[in-house]
Structure formats: C-alpha cells, structure tokens
Amino acid sequence: MPKFYVNPIHSKSREQLPLGNKSRGRYIKGENGRNDILIPSFGLLEKEEIDYIAEANIEKDKNRVRKTPMKENMEKVVSALNQAPKGQRGKLLDEIQGGK
C-alpha cells in the first residue's frame, strides 16, 4: 500500500444549478452558413422542452438561410457589379435593369 492512500469518495447528489436540477441547456454548432444556437436552461427546463425549442430554432434558421430565386438573382447581380470596372458599374446596372 502506498504511503499516502486516499479513499475515493463518490457523491450521489447532482450539482445544484441556479434555478433547479433539470437540464443544463444545449449548444448547437451552426453548419452551412447557419448561426450557432445556444439554449441556456440553468436547470429550469427539462430535456424534452430544450429539444423542442432547439428544433424550432433550427427550422427558423433553415428558413433564414434558404435560397430563393430572388436571392440567387440578387447575388448574381452584385457579383457582376463587383467585377465591373469602377466607372462602368452604373451603366452595367442600367443594362441589367433593362434601361438605356
């Protein structure tokens, strides 16, 4: 037996959270241009409630990132304008809009 033997102590009680002893919360890492999602609970919410909130936030973020035809067209116009020389951007925009 070693000279300084320490008997391990096992605690069966859970750590006290500020607002209760349920779930701590959840962090979801954003992918493909989506935002990160943090759902703090501090022990107030149960796991099922946090999962429900997480699913709703993921769906909301998917709708935010979703590309519509209008958004795709605007991205093409902006990239074309950025590639044009500085003095010609106004003329190019008029051509794209169907003007002169």
Secondary structure, 3 states (H helix, E strand, C coil): CCCCCCCCCCCCCCCCCCCCCCCCEEEECCCCCCCCEEEECCCCCCHHHHHHHHHHHHHHHHHHHCCCHHHHHHHHHHHHHHHCCHHHHHHHHHHHHCCC
